[in-house]
Structure formats: structure tokens, C-alpha cells
């Protein structure tokens, strides 16, 4: 099982926030002064942004900290649960059943005592 690094998780969330705003990497680069290639590397998780650049990106994207860090820090779990619930509700009942089966299967494969996804 592949585990994503924090840089990859944060980068992925920044990409989602950028797309939600309807921005290209080029336009975000113009708004922030951060190079387009550097933004690409951040979104892919190849590099971690400095605190200053992370704050600049989040402000430009109007992204809440929980939106960006929800699967990195434990206090973000309520946001992550809300996001998962929203995605789940968008599925038809047949696909919801498939997701439940997959989740149950994954849960069985988790090591005992793991708090990776549980409360």
C-alpha cells in the first residue's frame, strides 16, 4: 500500500482548491508571484512550500486551513469526514454499496490499533 507524503497530500489539496477557483497554474502564478513550475512541483508534492508561500497560496485560493491540512493533522478529520460524506451522497445507491464494501475490505486490512482513519 502506497502512503502519500504530507507534501503530496498538501499539494493535492492546493490543486483541488485552485481548480475549484477555476484558475490555471499560470494565472495562480500571476496572482502570487510564485513561478508556474514551482506551483506545479508543489501540487505534485515534489517540494514543500515555505510557510510564506503556503500562506500566499492559501490566501489567493481563499482556502481554509482545514481544507488544506485535513488529511495531514488529526484536527482536520471533521472537515475530511464532511468532504467524504458529500462525495458519498453524490453517488447513486449502487455505487454507495460498492464504496461500503471497499471501505469494509480496507478496514480489515488495517493493522490493529491504527488510528489512520478512525476516531
N, C-alpha and C positions, 0 to 999 in steps of 0.2 A: 504494500500500500504506500503510495507516494504522499508525503506530507509537505504541504506548501510552507515556505518560509514566511516570516512576518512581512518581509519586503514584498513578496509575491501577493500576499493577501491584501496589503495596503494598496499596492499598485493596481490590483484588480478592482478594488473598491473605488479608487480615484478614476479609473477608466469608466466604470459604470456611472459615476457622478458626472463626468464630462459628457458622456453620451446622453444622459438624462437632460443635460442643459442644451443639447444639440450643437455642441462645439466640436470642431476638429482639433487635432493636436496643434496644428498651425495657428488657429485662432486663439487657443489657450496660451500658446507661446507668445503671441502678440499682447494678450491681456496681462501676462505675468512677467514677461521679460526673460523667462526660462526657455532655453533652446528647445526646439521641437524634438531633436534627437534625445536630449536629456529627459524630456517628458516621456518619450517612448520607452526609454530604459527604466524609468521609474514605474511606469504602468506594467512593464513586463517583469518587474521585480529584480532586474539586473543590478540596480543600485537603490540605495535608500536615500530619500531626500533629506537635506539638512532640515532642522526644525524651522528655520526661516522660510525655506522653500515649501515645506509641507503646509505651513500656516497660510502662505500666499496662495497656494493651490486650493486649499480648502475654502478660503475666503472668496476666491474668484469663482469657485464652483458652487458657492453657497451650501457647502456640505457640513453637516453636523459631525462632531467628533464620534458619536456613536455609529454613524453611518460608515465612517472610515475604519474605526477600530473595533467594531462589534465582534469580529471573529478572532481578534488578537488578544483582547483583555476580557476577563471574566465579567466585568461590569457591563459589557456590551451585549450580553446574552438576551436581555429583554428586547432590544432592537432586532437582533438576529431572529428571535422567535417570531416577532411580529412580521418581519420580512418573509420568513418561511411560510407563515400562515397565509399571508397574502398570495404568495406563489401557489400554494396548495389549493386555495379557494378558486383560483383561475382555471384549475383542471376540471375536466368532467369526472363523473363518479368512477368510470372505468380506470382512468389514469390515476385517480386518487388511490384506488385499491392497489394498483401496481406500486405506487410510491410507498404505501404502507408495508407491502411485502418486502420491498428493497430495504426499507429502514429496519424492519424486524430482522432481516438477514444480516445487515451490517451490525446491528446491536449485538447479535450473538457472537460476531467475530471480534468485538471489542474486548480487550483484556479486562478481567475483573478489577473493580475499583477505579477504573478510568473515569475521570470527570471531564473528558474532552467534549462531550455533548450533553451531559446530564447535569442535573442540579444537585 
